Amino acid sequence: MEKKKSYQELLKEYTMTQIQKETREIESKIDQFLNGLLQKRHVEQLRTEIDQALDQKDEKSFHKLAQKLSSILKNS
């Protein structure tokens, strides 16, 4: 014989499910935010390195770094 769940048990299960869903959504938003910050920092670092390559007249490094930057900006 199957035991029927009480209203309180059903409500508790529903609440836990909602909390888990909200937690996953918050974690997803945090991940997106942190990934955005990391990408922004990487772009800033590449731009600094590109400026240094230009200052040093290092054409090879400039092209390599500019290509990396272009690829990152294209994929974002």
C-alpha positions in Angstrom: 0.0 0.0 0.0 1.3 3.4 -1.0 1.7 6.0 1.7 0.1 9.3 0.8 2.2 12.4 1.5 0.8 15.0 3.8 0.2 18.6 2.6 3.2 19.6 4.8 5.5 17.1 3.2 4.4 18.1 -0.3 4.9 21.8 0.6 8.4 21.1 2.0 9.4 19.2 -1.2 8.1 22.0 -3.4 9.9 24.6 -1.4 13.2 22.6 -1.5 12.8 22.2 -5.3 12.2 26.0 -5.7 15.2 26.8 -3.6 17.4 24.4 -5.6 16.1 26.0 -8.9 16.8 29.5 -7.6 20.3 28.5 -6.4 21.1 27.1 -9.8 19.9 30.3 -11.5 22.0 32.5 -9.1 25.1 30.3 -9.6 24.7 30.6 -13.4 24.4 34.4 -13.2 27.5 34.5 -10.9 29.5 32.3 -13.4 28.5 34.6 -16.3 29.5 37.7 -14.3 32.9 36.2 -13.3 33.6 35.0 -16.8 32.8 38.5 -18.1 35.3 40.0 -15.6 38.0 37.5 -16.5 37.5 38.2 -20.2 37.6 42.0 -19.6 40.8 41.6 -17.7 42.3 39.4 -20.4 41.4 42.0 -23.0 43.0 44.8 -20.9 46.1 42.8 -20.5 46.4 42.1 -24.2 46.0 45.8 -25.0 48.7 46.7 -22.6 51.0 44.1 -24.1 50.1 45.3 -27.6 51.1 48.9 -26.5 54.4 47.6 -25.2 55.1 45.7 -28.4 54.4 48.9 -30.4 56.6 51.0 -28.1 59.4 48.4 -28.6 58.7 48.2 -32.3 58.3 44.5 -32.0 56.2 43.8 -35.1 56.1 40.0 -34.6 54.7 40.2 -31.0 52.3 43.0 -32.1 50.7 40.8 -34.8 50.5 37.8 -32.5 48.9 39.7 -29.7 46.6 41.6 -32.0 45.4 38.4 -33.5 44.7 37.0 -30.1 42.7 40.1 -29.2 40.8 40.0 -32.4 39.9 36.4 -31.8 38.6 37.1 -28.3 36.6 40.1 -29.3 35.1 38.2 -32.2 33.9 35.4 -30.0 32.3 37.6 -27.4 
